[in-house]
Amino acid sequence: MGYIYLALAIVLELCGTTCMKLSNGFENKFFAAGTLIFFGVCFYFSALSMKTIPLNIAYATWSGLGIVLAAVIAKIFFYETISTPGLIGIVLIVVGVVLCNFFGATK
């Protein structure tokens, strides 16, 4: 169940981040409110996930997948580009998340 909560937290964080971009520096009150709501609910599910997932694994997964998916959202919806060094950095983050998930948790 912890990974379901973590997946929800990641999706809600991406919704909040997208609303933040659309809020135009919090000038658009609708998207500013969406930012706050999405992040609030995101942190709730993140906390629930950490009942069963170790902090280092949960946070590495959340931030790693968040970075990758945010880059995809930026490319598709906002037509932003990413440099080759940036792409290499994202690949290294994914490798780090995979390593944390397979070898990071110790009892």
C-alpha positions in Angstrom: 0.0 0.0 0.0 3.0 2.3 0.7 3.9 2.4 -3.0 0.4 3.3 -4.0 0.5 6.2 -1.6 3.9 7.2 -3.0 2.6 7.0 -6.6 -0.3 9.3 -5.6 2.1 11.7 -3.9 4.2 11.9 -7.0 1.2 12.5 -9.3 -0.1 15.2 -7.0 3.3 16.8 -6.7 3.4 17.0 -10.5 0.0 18.5 -10.6 1.1 21.1 -8.1 4.2 21.9 -10.0 2.3 22.2 -13.2 -0.2 24.6 -11.5 2.7 26.5 -10.1 4.1 27.1 -13.7 0.6 28.0 -14.9 0.1 30.4 -12.0 2.5 32.9 -13.5 4.3 33.6 -10.2 1.1 33.2 -8.3 -0.7 36.0 -10.3 -3.3 33.6 -11.5 -5.2 32.8 -8.3 -6.9 29.7 -9.6 -3.7 28.0 -10.4 -2.1 29.4 -7.2 -4.8 27.8 -5.2 -4.4 24.5 -7.2 -0.7 24.6 -6.3 -1.3 24.8 -2.6 -4.1 22.2 -2.6 -2.1 19.7 -4.7 1.0 20.1 -2.6 -0.9 19.8 0.6 -2.6 16.5 -0.4 0.7 15.3 -1.9 2.5 15.7 1.4 -0.3 13.8 3.2 0.1 10.8 0.9 3.9 11.1 1.1 3.6 10.8 4.9 1.3 7.8 4.6 3.8 6.1 2.2 6.6 6.6 4.8 4.8 4.4 7.3 6.0 1.4 5.3 8.7 2.7 3.0 12.0 3.8 4.4 12.6 7.6 4.1 15.6 7.3 1.9 13.8 5.0 -0.6 10.6 7.1 -0.6 12.3 10.4 -1.1 14.7 9.1 -3.7 11.8 7.6 -5.6 9.6 10.7 -5.2 12.3 13.1 -6.3 13.7 11.0 -9.0 10.5 10.1 -10.7 9.3 13.7 -10.2 12.3 15.1 -12.0 11.9 12.7 -15.0 8.1 13.2 -15.3 8.5 17.0 -14.8 10.9 17.1 -17.7 8.4 15.1 -19.8 5.6 17.5 -18.9 7.8 20.5 -19.6 8.6 19.1 -23.0 5.1 18.1 -24.0 3.0 20.9 -22.6 5.4 23.9 -22.3 7.6 23.0 -25.3 10.7 23.4 -23.2 14.0 21.8 -24.2 16.6 20.0 -22.2 20.4 20.1 -22.9 22.5 17.0 -23.4 24.2 17.4 -20.0 20.7 17.9 -18.4 19.6 14.6 -20.1 22.7 12.8 -18.8 21.9 14.2 -15.3 18.4 12.9 -15.4 19.6 9.4 -16.6 22.0 9.4 -13.6 19.2 10.3 -11.3 17.1 7.4 -12.6 20.1 5.0 -12.1 20.4 6.3 -8.5 16.7 5.8 -7.8 16.9 2.2 -9.1 20.0 1.5 -7.0 18.3 2.9 -3.9 15.2 0.8 -4.5 17.2 -2.4 -5.0 20.1 -1.9 -2.6 19.3 1.1 -0.3 17.1 -0.5 2.4 18.8 -2.3 5.2 17.3 -3.8 8.3 
